[in-house]
């Protein structure tokens, strides 16, 4: 068994040249929101879910982006409601969300 059931990475890259990037969409705020929610729900930590920020994952055109392992599912999101749906449906219940997949 894996140390975490699922491990999510949210891109928080800020492009130095001013080109489109995930931080343009408040990615750091989404990381904080998602971590806080997982903790509130008792779903953060060993044997549960883990969420980390990441640098550029090379999918800027689809951004903002996050990926969940071991499922290898990539998502985009617009707001906290989308992030909450990803937390509830995928990180906790293991159900992919087709409308947010990239």
N, C-alpha and C positions, 0 to 999 in steps of 0.2 A: 504494500500500500504506500502511496505517495505521502510525503510529510504533510502536504495540504491537499484537500480534495480538489480545489481549483485555485489557480494563481492568475490574477489579472494584472495587466500592465497598462497604465494610461500614459500616453505620450504627453509630455509637458514641454516639448521643445520650443524654443524661441529662436527663430531664424535671424541670424546676425545681419543678413543682407536685406531684411524687410519683406522677404517673400512670405507667402502664406504658410502658416504653421499652426500647430495644435494649441499653443498658448494664446493665440488670437481668440480662442473660444473659451477662455477661463479654465483651462485644463487643471491648473493647480487647485482651484476652488473645487473642481469635481473630484480630485484625488482626496482632498480633505473631507468632502461630503461623503464619499463612498466609504472611506475608512471609518469615519464616525458612525455611519449607519450600520456597517457590519459589526462594529463593537457594540452598539445599542442592541442589536438583534442577537448578540452572543454568538456570532458566526465568524469571528476573526481570530485566527491563530492556528496552531498545530491541530491537525485532524479536521480543520474547517477550511475557510477561505483565507487567502492572502491577497493584498492589493498593494502594488508599488507604482511609483512614477517611473517613467523611463525617458530616455532621450529619443531622438528621432528614430522612427521605425520604418522610414522610407515610404510611407503611404500618405504623404501630405495632401495629395489631390483628393483623397477621400475623407480627410480629417474634419473634426478631431477624431482620433482613433483610440481604441483599446483592444487588447487581445486577451483571450482567456485560454490558459493551458490547464490540463493536458488536452483539452478539446480542440485546440487550434482554430478557434472561432474568432473572427475579426468583426468588430462593431464600430459604427459611428454613432454619435449622439448629438442632440441639440441642446438639451437642458437637464436639470436635475430630475425631472420626471422620467426621461429616458434612462438616466443612470440608475434611478430607483428600480425601474423595470428590469434592467440588466442584473441588478443585485438580487431582486426577488426571484425572477424567473430562471436566470442562468446560474449565477453563483450559488444560490441556495437550493433551487429545485432541479437544476440540470437541464432546463428546457431552453433550446435556442429560440431567438426572437428574429424570425425572418425579415421583418420590416426594417430592422437596424443593422442586419448583416451586410458586410461589404466583401 
